[in-house]
Amino acid sequence: MNKTLIAAAVAAVTLATGCSTLPLPQAEMPQAFAAAHAANASNAATDTTLPPPAALRLDPTAEALVQRALAGSPDLERIGARLRELEAFGDAADASRLPRVDVQAGGSRVKEEARRSDGEGRSSARLDRREAGLGFRWELDLFGRLAADRRAAAAERSATAADLAAARVLLANGVRAEVVRLRSAQVELRLAEALLATLRETAVLEAGLRAAGLRSDVDLAQLNSVIAAQEAELVPLRLEADAAPLRLRTLGDLPLADSKPLQAEATSTAVCRIDAAALPREVPLPWLRQRLDVAAAEARLRAGVAGTESARAAILPSFTLVAGDSRRRDRTRGGSSELAGLLTRSTEQFIGLNLAATLFDAGQRAAEARAAQARAGGAAAEFKRSVLQAAEETEGALARLGVLEEASAASQRAREQAERSAELGRQRLASGIDSRLAAAQLQREALQRSLQATAFERDRCLAALDLNRALALMEAPAGDMSTAGPAIKPTLR
């Protein structure tokens, strides 16, 4: 028997050697950032990189809508349910490392018949049987399979928690972006309607000059073409103003009535109340790794590595400590007078060590270990891809925000100049210095510059929100309106 057990263990270890020598993948930075990563590592002792700033916020009305969306989003509810499922799996993995105690009890009635060997007769008896037992099993995790399963479950739970936090960031900034689009569409629609009214007033004045022979048909035709183009530009603005509340409803299960306060607050000077001055103008390398999607990819890599270790350990023998205590009581009823009422009790107690090993499975478990190794390698590649994508998104958002801030500032200056000119034109009209047509032309220019400035301001705000999302600045839990920044500290130097 001892030789058999030794042979089983040797065979299992021999099967394991084919897949246990391959190195496990690590969370390595992409080659494009290797030099910067090395520089950060060498300067870790003197690194003074500040943590990311607090997440951008809109006005209280919009932020209240964001919180309602975070509380009612079906997508967040789905991911939250998945997280609770993985937490239960983690609890099961933790419990598998502990001893297991089973208890069983039962009762039965047994009928026994016996025939004499000389054929002279038979005898029968009934037994009332009562049984109870207590069993103890504890798998000794000598090769780390159960511990690896526990690490894999914890890593999957961490990855899903990061997914949930990332979904909150995406949803919150998505709602903010829709609020900005809705308000901008409302403001632009009012400005476009005012511009159209000014153009029509100009057309009336130009028609009078045409009747007096001071304008040609070509001038009127050109003006009518501008009026028709302006009427066409109203259509997409109306569509956007109508579609934005529908998108808000889809994002966070928000009633359409919730968007009405946002529309009431939309004015020509309050499309977006965020200050992007606090946002960085460059993204340090440590910030990339704390992005939630990168954190999730790194956690899934840890889960893949733990799964590989578990698959390798499954090839090795398993040892289980077992013990038990069972008791049985039989009472005889009927039969011969000598047996009637006979009571028999029996007790069995044992303790031992069981070894289980598979001698031949045609390479199934070795193949499963190689498959787990391949999955871990894929997770390592996904981690690198996540870092590269994070860099692309953050650097692209920074570049767009810088360009749009310059354009928005220039368009604001042009708007202010045009509005001052329009005000002077109205004053000169009231004083009888200029004509009504000249004042209308200055008003037209001011409205056009206001439309342009509103569009640039909208794009600037959307770019700032894109950077807000790209930095993965954490969102406070539902009901918490604080502006606290991310709780994750930089881990990569």
C-alpha positions in Angstrom: 0.0 0.0 0.0 2.8 2.4 0.9 4.5 1.7 -2.4 1.3 2.5 -4.3 0.9 5.8 -2.6 4.5 6.7 -3.3 4.1 5.7 -6.9 1.0 7.9 -7.3 2.7 10.9 -5.8 5.8 10.5 -8.0 3.6 10.1 -11.1 1.6 13.3 -10.3 4.8 15.3 -9.7 6.2 14.0 -13.0 3.1 15.2 -14.8 3.3 18.6 -13.2 6.9 19.3 -14.3 5.9 19.8 -17.9 4.0 23.0 -17.1 5.5 24.3 -13.9 8.7 25.7 -15.4 7.0 28.4 -17.6 7.4 31.9 -16.1 4.2 33.7 -14.9 3.4 37.0 -16.7 3.8 40.3 -14.8 2.2 43.7 -15.0 4.9 45.4 -17.1 4.6 48.9 -18.6 4.5 49.2 -22.4 7.8 49.6 -24.2 6.8 53.1 -25.2 6.9 54.2 -21.5 9.9 52.1 -20.5 12.3 55.0 -20.3 9.9 57.3 -18.4 9.1 54.4 -16.0 12.8 53.8 -15.3 13.3 57.6 -14.7 10.4 57.6 -12.3 11.8 54.6 -10.5 15.2 56.1 -10.1 13.7 59.4 -8.8 11.2 57.7 -6.4 12.9 59.0 -3.3 12.6 62.6 -4.4 9.4 62.4 -6.4 7.0 65.3 -5.5 4.2 64.4 -7.9 0.9 65.8 -6.6 -2.2 63.6 -6.6 -4.8 64.3 -9.3 -7.1 67.2 -8.6 -10.7 67.0 -7.5 -13.3 66.0 -10.1 -15.0 68.8 -12.0 -18.5 69.7 -11.0 -21.3 71.7 -12.6 -23.8 73.8 -10.7 -25.9 72.3 -7.9 -29.0 71.7 -10.1 -27.0 69.7 -12.6 -25.1 67.8 -9.9 -28.3 66.8 -8.2 -29.3 65.3 -11.5 -26.0 63.5 -11.7 -26.6 62.0 -8.3 -30.1 60.8 -9.2 -28.6 59.2 -12.3 -26.0 57.4 -10.3 -28.6 56.1 -7.9 -31.0 54.9 -10.6 -28.8 53.7 -13.5 -29.6 50.1 -14.7 -26.0 49.6 -15.8 -24.6 50.4 -12.4 -27.2 48.1 -10.9 -26.1 45.3 -13.2 -22.4 45.7 -12.4 -23.2 46.0 -8.7 -25.1 42.7 -8.8 -22.1 41.1 -10.5 -19.8 42.5 -7.8 -22.1 41.0 -5.1 -21.9 37.7 -6.9 -18.1 37.8 -6.9 -18.1 38.7 -3.3 -20.1 35.6 -2.6 -17.6 33.5 -4.7 -14.8 35.0 -2.6 -16.5 34.0 0.6 -16.9 30.5 -0.8 -13.2 30.4 -1.7 -12.3 31.5 1.8 -14.6 28.9 3.3 -13.0 26.1 1.2 -9.7 26.5 3.1 -11.4 25.8 6.5 -12.3 22.4 7.9 -15.7 20.9 7.0 -17.9 19.2 9.5 -20.9 17.1 8.4 -23.6 15.6 10.5 -26.1 12.9 9.4 -28.9 11.0 11.2 -31.5 8.6 10.1 -33.9 5.9 11.1 -35.2 2.8 9.2 -37.1 -0.5 9.7 -35.3 -3.6 8.4 -36.9 -7.0 7.8 -34.5 -10.0 8.0 -35.3 -13.5 7.0 -33.2 -16.6 7.5 -33.6 -20.2 6.3 -32.1 -23.1 8.2 -29.4 -25.0 6.5 -31.2 -28.3 6.8 -34.3 -26.9 5.2 -36.5 -27.6 8.2 -37.9 -24.0 8.5 -37.2 -20.3 8.4 -37.1 -17.5 10.9 -37.7 -13.8 10.4 -37.2 -10.6 12.5 -37.7 -6.9 12.2 -35.1 -4.4 13.2 -35.8 -0.8 14.2 -32.5 1.0 13.3 -31.3 4.4 14.4 -28.1 5.9 13.1 -26.2 9.2 13.7 -22.8 10.3 12.6 -20.4 13.2 12.6 -17.7 13.7 9.9 -14.7 15.9 9.7 -12.8 16.8 6.5 -9.9 19.2 6.1 -8.0 19.5 2.9 -4.4 20.3 3.7 -3.4 22.9 1.1 0.2 21.8 0.8 0.7 23.0 -2.8 -1.3 26.2 -2.6 -4.3 25.3 -4.8 -6.9 26.6 -2.4 -4.9 29.7 -1.6 -4.5 30.5 -5.3 -8.3 30.1 -5.8 -8.8 32.6 -3.0 -6.4 35.1 -4.6 -8.1 34.7 -7.9 -11.5 35.3 -6.4 -10.2 38.4 -4.6 -8.6 39.8 -7.8 -11.8 39.3 -9.8 -13.7 41.0 -7.1 -11.2 43.9 -7.2 -11.5 44.1 -11.0 -15.3 44.3 -10.9 -15.2 46.9 -8.1 -12.9 49.0 -10.4 -15.4 48.4 -13.3 -18.2 49.7 -11.1 -16.2 52.8 -10.1 -15.3 53.4 -13.8 -18.9 53.0 -14.8 -19.8 55.7 -12.2 -17.2 58.0 -13.7 -18.5 57.4 -17.3 -22.1 57.8 -16.3 -21.5 61.0 -14.2 -19.5 62.7 -16.9 -21.9 61.4 -19.6 -24.8 63.1 -17.7 -22.8 66.3 -17.3 -22.0 66.3 -21.0 -25.7 65.9 -21.9 -26.5 68.8 -19.5 -24.0 71.0 -21.3 -25.3 70.0 -24.7 -28.9 70.6 -23.6 -28.1 74.0 -22.2 -26.0 75.0 -25.2 -28.7 73.9 -27.6 -31.2 76.0 -25.7 -28.9 79.1 -25.7 -27.9 78.6 -29.4 -31.5 78.2 -30.4 -32.5 81.5 -28.8 -29.6 83.3 -30.4 -30.3 81.7 -33.8 -33.9 82.8 -33.6 -32.9 86.3 -32.6 -30.4 86.3 -35.5 -33.1 85.2 -37.9 -35.4 87.9 -36.7 -32.6 90.5 -37.2 -32.0 89.1 -40.7 -35.6 89.4 -41.6 -35.7 93.0 -40.3 -32.7 93.7 -42.4 -34.4 92.2 -45.4 -37.3 94.6 -44.9 -35.0 97.6 -44.8 -33.1 96.4 -47.8 -36.3 95.9 -49.7 -37.1 99.6 -49.0 -33.7 100.6 -50.3 -34.3 98.4 -53.4 -37.6 100.2 -54.1 -35.7 103.5 -53.9 -33.1 102.1 -56.3 -30.3 102.0 -53.8 -30.0 98.2 -53.8 -29.9 95.6 -56.5 -31.8 92.4 -56.9 -28.5 90.6 -56.4 -28.2 92.1 -52.9 -31.7 91.0 -52.0 -31.1 87.5 -53.4 -27.9 87.1 -51.3 -29.7 88.3 -48.2 -32.6 85.9 -48.8 -30.1 83.1 -49.2 -28.6 83.9 -45.8 -32.1 83.9 -44.3 -32.9 80.5 -45.7 -29.6 79.1 -44.5 -30.3 80.5 -41.0 -33.7 78.9 -41.0 -32.1 75.6 -41.9 -29.6 75.9 -39.0 -32.5 76.1 -36.5 -33.5 72.5 -37.3 -30.5 70.6 -35.8 -30.6 72.9 -32.8 -34.3 72.1 -32.1 -33.5 68.4 -32.6 -30.6 68.5 -30.1 -32.8 70.4 -27.6 -35.4 67.7 -27.9 -33.0 64.7 -28.0 -30.8 65.6 -25.0 -33.6 64.9 -22.4 -34.2 61.6 -24.0 -30.6 60.6 -23.7 -30.6 61.8 -20.1 -33.6 59.5 -19.4 -31.7 56.5 -20.9 -28.5 57.2 -19.0 -29.9 57.3 -15.5 -33.6 56.3 -15.7 -34.5 59.9 -15.3 -38.0 61.3 -16.0 -38.2 63.9 -18.7 -39.6 66.4 -16.2 -36.2 66.3 -14.4 -34.6 68.1 -17.3 -36.9 71.1 -17.2 -35.0 72.9 -14.4 -31.9 72.6 -16.5 -33.6 74.2 -19.5 -34.9 77.0 -17.3 -31.4 77.8 -16.1 -29.9 77.9 -19.6 -28.9 81.5 -20.3 -26.6 83.1 -22.8 -23.9 83.4 -20.1 -24.3 80.1 -18.2 -23.8 77.2 -20.6 -21.2 75.6 -18.4 -20.1 76.7 -15.0 -16.9 74.8 -14.6 -13.3 76.1 -14.2 -10.8 74.0 -15.9 -7.9 76.0 -14.6 -7.2 73.4 -11.9 -6.8 70.6 -14.4 -3.2 69.7 -15.2 -1.5 70.6 -18.4 0.5 67.4 -18.5 -0.3 63.9 -17.0 2.5 62.3 -15.0 3.1 58.6 -15.7 1.9 57.5 -12.2 -1.5 58.8 -12.9 -2.0 56.4 -15.8 -1.8 53.3 -13.6 -4.4 54.6 -11.1 -7.0 54.9 -13.9 -9.9 52.6 -13.1 -9.7 50.6 -16.3 -6.0 50.1 -15.9 -6.6 49.0 -12.2 -9.2 46.6 -13.4 -6.9 45.2 -16.1 -4.1 44.8 -13.5 -6.5 43.0 -11.1 -7.6 40.6 -13.9 -3.9 39.9 -14.6 -3.5 39.0 -10.9 -6.6 36.7 -11.2 -5.1 35.0 -14.3 -1.8 34.4 -12.5 -3.6 33.0 -9.5 -5.7 30.8 -11.8 -2.5 29.5 -13.4 -1.0 28.6 -10.0 -4.3 26.9 -9.0 -4.3 24.8 -12.3 -0.7 23.8 -11.7 -1.3 22.8 -8.1 -4.3 20.7 -9.2 -1.9 18.3 -11.0 -0.2 17.5 -7.7 -1.7 15.1 -5.1 -4.2 16.3 -2.6 -4.1 15.4 1.1 -7.2 15.4 3.2 -7.3 14.9 7.0 -10.5 13.0 7.8 -12.1 11.9 11.1 -15.5 10.6 12.1 -17.7 9.3 14.8 -20.8 7.2 13.9 -23.3 5.4 16.2 -26.0 2.8 15.4 -28.7 1.2 17.5 -30.7 -1.8 16.4 -33.7 -3.2 18.3 -35.1 -6.6 17.2 -38.9 -7.1 17.1 -40.6 -10.4 16.3 -38.8 -13.6 15.5 -37.9 -16.1 18.1 -38.4 -15.4 21.8 -34.7 -15.3 22.3 -34.2 -12.4 19.9 -37.3 -10.5 20.6 -36.5 -7.1 22.2 -32.8 -7.6 21.7 -31.0 -4.2 21.6 -27.7 -3.9 19.8 -25.5 -0.8 19.9 -22.4 -0.2 17.7 -19.9 2.7 17.6 -17.3 3.5 15.0 -14.6 6.2 15.4 -11.7 6.9 13.0 -9.1 9.5 12.0 -6.8 9.3 9.0 -5.1 11.0 6.1 -6.3 10.5 2.6 -4.2 11.0 -0.5 -5.7 11.5 -3.9 -3.7 11.6 -7.1 -4.6 10.9 -10.8 -2.1 8.6 -12.5 -3.3 9.1 -16.0 -5.7 11.6 -17.5 -4.3 11.8 -21.1 -2.8 15.2 -20.3 -6.1 16.9 -19.5 -4.9 18.8 -16.4 -1.6 19.8 -17.9 -3.5 21.2 -20.9 -5.8 23.1 -18.4 -2.7 24.6 -16.8 -1.3 25.7 -20.2 -4.7 27.2 -21.0 -4.7 29.1 -17.7 -1.1 30.3 -18.5 -2.3 31.6 -21.9 -5.2 33.4 -20.3 -2.8 35.1 -17.9 -0.6 36.1 -20.9 -3.7 37.6 -22.6 -4.4 39.5 -19.4 -0.9 40.9 -19.4 -1.3 42.1 -23.0 -4.6 43.7 -22.0 -2.9 45.5 -19.2 -0.4 47.0 -21.6 -3.2 47.9 -24.0 -5.1 49.6 -21.2 -2.1 51.7 -20.3 -1.5 52.8 -23.9 -5.2 53.6 -24.3 -5.2 55.6 -21.1 -2.2 57.6 -22.3 -3.9 58.3 -25.7 -7.1 59.4 -24.0 -5.5 61.7 -21.4 -3.0 63.2 -23.8 -5.6 63.7 -26.5 -8.0 65.3 -24.0 -5.3 67.6 -22.8 -4.4 68.7 -26.3 -8.1 69.3 -27.2 -8.7 71.2 -24.1 -5.7 73.5 -24.7 -6.7 74.3 -28.2 -10.4 74.9 -27.4 -9.5 77.1 -24.4 -7.5 79.3 -26.7 -10.3 79.3 -29.3 -13.0 80.0 -26.7 -11.0 82.9 -25.2 -10.6 84.4 -28.6 -14.2 84.0 -29.5 -15.2 85.5 -26.2 -13.1 88.6 -26.9 -14.7 88.9 -30.4 -18.1 88.5 -28.8 -17.5 91.3 -26.3 -16.2 93.6 -29.0 -19.2 92.9 -31.2 -21.6 93.5 -28.4 -20.0 96.8 -27.6 -20.3 97.8 -31.2 -23.9 96.8 -31.3 -24.6 98.9 -28.1 -22.9 101.9 -29.7 -24.9 101.3 -32.8 -28.1 101.4 -30.8 -27.0 104.6 -29.1 -26.1 106.2 -32.4 -29.5 105.2 -33.8 -31.2 106.8 -30.8 -29.2 109.9 -31.4 -30.1 110.0 -35.1 -26.5 109.6 -36.1 -26.8 106.2 -37.8 -29.6 104.5 -39.6 -31.7 101.6 -38.4 -30.1 99.4 -41.1 -26.6 100.1 -39.7 -27.7 99.2 -36.2 -29.3 96.0 -37.4 -26.1 95.0 -39.2 -24.1 95.6 -36.0 -26.7 93.5 -34.0 -26.4 90.8 -36.6 -22.6 90.7 -36.2 -23.0 90.6 -32.4 -25.5 87.6 -32.6 -23.2 85.7 -34.9 -20.2 86.2 -32.6 -22.4 85.1 -29.6 -23.4 81.9 -31.5 -19.7 81.2 -32.2 -18.6 81.9 -28.7 -21.4 79.7 -27.2 -20.4 76.8 -29.5 -16.7 77.1 -28.5 -17.7 77.4 -24.8 -19.7 74.2 -25.2 -16.8 72.4 -26.9 -14.4 73.6 -24.2 -16.6 72.3 -21.4 -17.0 69.0 -23.2 -13.2 68.7 -23.6 -12.8 69.5 -19.9 -15.3 66.7 -19.0 -13.4 64.4 -21.4 -10.3 65.1 -19.4 -12.2 64.6 -16.2 -13.3 61.2 -17.4 -9.8 60.3 -18.8 -8.2 61.0 -15.5 -10.8 58.7 -13.9 -11.5 61.1 -11.1 -13.6 59.3 -8.6 -17.3 60.0 -8.1 -18.7 60.3 -4.6 -21.3 57.7 -3.7 -24.9 58.6 -4.3 -26.1 61.3 -1.9 -22.6 62.6 -1.3 -22.2 66.0 -3.0 -18.6 66.5 -1.8 -15.9 67.3 -4.3 -13.3 65.0 -2.8 -10.7 63.7 -5.2 -9.8 60.1 -5.8 -9.1 57.9 -2.9 -6.5 55.8 -4.9 -3.0 57.0 -4.4 -0.3 56.7 -7.2 1.4 53.4 -7.0 3.7 53.6 -10.0 6.9 55.6 -9.7 
